[in-house]
Amino acid sequence: MLLEWEKLAGELESQARTIRTAEGARILKDKVEETMSIAENGYAPTDIMDRLDLLLMNLTEKSRDNICTNTKCPHYNKKCRMR
């Protein structure tokens, strides 16, 4: 069972490395959230849970639109080039 969790976590991490868009990150984020839910109910090892949690945090960051909310920035309400 441990090898299956290792393989699944490795596949998800591999997919995350190839993501180029926020939409792609959102789709994979949903998949990781579902996998985490299954892992929690299936008593996955803590190191796998830690890997999935870290992956989820990274995907959450990637899935955010880089719309600037700083009203003093010249890119306000657009994709900010200063981030």
Protein Blocks (a to p, Z undefined) as FASTA:
>chain_A
ZZmmmmmmmmmmmmmmmpcbfklmmmmmmmmmmmmmmmmmnopafklmmmmmmmmmmmmm
mmpccbdfbfkbckgoiacfkZZ
